[in-house]
């Protein structure tokens, strides 16, 4: 029995940690929700049995497994997202050629970063144009430093919330093939079964069956239409902007030694 403790503790930690719960666990649960709902509505006798099985599976780390699958898929496909966007948002936003942050604000950020990292000269517009790859490496380095200065999730609460939002959408996008398959198959099975009851058995499906079938089709539309790279990019850009905006906060309060916190990606 003692071997189960690490799994139980790991699953409990995911539930208690805001990032783990919202950015990793919730996407995985959204994948299985249509199928679980279908089973419970069509086979109500399984309520008590399913509850026991879920409790047992949770003890063996099912919650932890689902959340890790969501994270791993999202992280593995993240470079593909960056490529489609033209670069990592926090890096792209520092480019002279990027106009999403006005030139005066960007100049203030760059001045602060240059003062704190004098050994790493930031490229001029001409240098960036001549060698964009080298310029991006410099921007990547200063934003990595900036991350170490913003680990305090209370002081940088807005940044932390944007990080969670981005992680949630990125992991949903990573699970999209599985989400689409689960939702469409669930909706199809429930529709066929409801049609069989109506036209063959001449028995109207129970209202909850109709509701679950509609919800499953709505989930299918959500996964197919809504979950895409552009949808993921919105919080990614917001997170990048908040990360750079931390320059003003750090400049006004002074740069402290990096503190251990909960900022995750």
Order of alpha helices (4+ residues) and beta strands (2+ residues): alpha-alpha-alpha-alpha-alpha-alpha-alpha-alpha-alpha-alpha-alpha-alpha
